[in-house]
Amino acid sequence: MATKREHAVAILDALESKARLTSRTLIGSGIAVVFLLLIAYFSMWQYAAGGALLIALLLQMTHERLTVAADAMIASNLEKLGWKLEALDDEASMTKLRDMAKRNEG
């Protein structure tokens, strides 16, 4: 059985992951563009276009999958704490959640 501290840490980790997801997706897109430009330069541009479609599909699927996983983790841990999802909008609740995550015991 997990403690309140573990649930609070899981919620904060999921929120942090969601916040970093957009920047990491953009970094991945930038790396893909450089890679595909090199393919287009050293090979045929059709290979780069096909690779761009494939990489865009993979990035979109990954972004959606991680967003859904983070949302599910947040919802399930909030439910285990007995909180509503709207509690994340309130700064007092977020402060209480951070304090709960810092404690050593449940």
FENGIKA-V993974 format. One record per pair of residues at least 12 apart in sequence whose C-alpha atoms are under 7 Angstrom apart, sorted by sequence separation. I is the first residue (numbers start at 1). J is the second residue. D is the distance in Angstrom with one decimal. If there is no record, write none. Layout:
i->{I | I}
j->{J | J}
d->{D | D}
//
This chain:
i->{36 | 36 | 36 | 18 | 18 | 14 | 14 | 14 | 11 | 11 | 11 | 7 | 4 | 8 | 8 | 9 | 8 | 5 | 5 | 5 | 5 | 5 | 4 | 3}
j->{48 | 51 | 52 | 67 | 70 | 70 | 73 | 74 | 73 | 74 | 77 | 77 | 81 | 97 | 100 | 101 | 101 | 100 | 101 | 103 | 105 | 106 | 106 | 106}
d->{5.1 | 7.0 | 6.8 | 6.5 | 6.6 | 5.1 | 6.7 | 6.4 | 6.9 | 5.1 | 6.4 | 5.4 | 6.6 | 5.8 | 6.4 | 5.2 | 5.2 | 5.5 | 4.7 | 6.6 | 6.7 | 5.5 | 5.0 | 4.8}
//
